[in-house]
Amino acid sequence: MPSQRIVVIGASAGGVEALLEFSKLIPSDFPAPIFVVIHIPSESPSVLPKLLSRVGNLPAKHGEDGERYEPGTIYIAPPDRHMLVHRDGTLRVVRGPRENRHRPSVDPLFRSAAAAVGNRVIGVVLSGTLDDGTAGLIAIKQRGGIAIVQDPADALHPSMPQSAMEHVEVDYVLPLDEIPRKLSELIDAEVRMAAAAEPGELMAMENRITEFDGVTLQDDDRPGQPSAFSCPDCGGVLWEIDDDNYTRFRCRVGHAFSPESMLGGQSDVLETALFSALKTLEETARLSKRLAEAETRRGHEWMATRFQQREKDARERADAIRRVLVTGSSEVPVETELAAKAQ
């Protein structure tokens, strides 16, 4: 008889290697569906289902909107789409607002699974940078589900597991090679069928926002309290949500940010502004130089000196901005891992 449980997995940088190893260790008779979100660029084709099916013990495929999920299959969120679990046993694959600067994002999958099946969901956070998946694990625990994280010492990139451990009462912290066995034990265990509380309005509202529900987006009743910050993606007002003492943000049109992704988004906004300022200063310096040369030819030395000083000031300011930009850093791109594994 198929398991009454489902498994949801989230990963980012280092997640390709982790999922490949996981697929080799999970038994071929695993009696539950497994849903996976890994951060990949929106414009990149995903070869992950092909890789997992080739090396692993279970078939893997991209989730399709409206399909009924089956036990013993790994469903992977396709590029540029969130994957959600519905309580009627079907999937939604939607192009909703980015969450934590990603689409697909881990939190929407985890949150939808918690709302759909309550204490029958097992959430797993594997290797990754920043903190996507933490809010989703909070939702799973609120509904009585089980939380597992890869031991940060065992992960190529420990930030996602570490964030989950700091903010969630996780049930198991395990090295990767022990997670499949633990999942098999949990799947075989009897599920406590006491009726769990219905998902709260916040959880239900956020699921509707992810699905781009027009009625919800037009409603003036937003989750959380208005904050002093603006959305890095669209510039709109952000609402601050305190979720079990884990602060996160969501804007009117649905963009959502964890603390780390909020800082990352603000860094991107700052970088865009700095490049715009650099461009303007470089153009100011060139124009000032041209005007100084023209005034010199006309014999207007005092005007030429004025424009030369403006050129000097613009170049000094441009050099200062350039030094700031040179020190910037970025997340390890998962698409590099995918490309390497596809060779």
ABEGO torsion letter per residue (X at the ends): XBBABBBBBBBBBGAAAAAAAAAAABBAABABBBBBBBBBBAABBBAAAAAAAAABABBBBBBBBGBBBBBGBBBBBBBGBBBBBBAAGBBBBBBBBBBGGBOBBAAAAAAAAAAAAEAABBBBBBBEBEABGAAAAAAAAAAGBBBBBBBAAABABAAAAAAAAAABBBABBBBAAAAAAAAAAAAABBBBABBBBBBBAAAAAAAAAAAGBAAAAABABBBEBBBABBBAAAGBBBBBBBBGGBBBBBBAAGBBBBAAAAAAAAAAAAAAAAAAAAAAAAAAAAAAAAAAAAAAAAGBAAAAAAAAAAAAAAAAAAAAAAAAAAABBBBBBAAAAAAAAAX
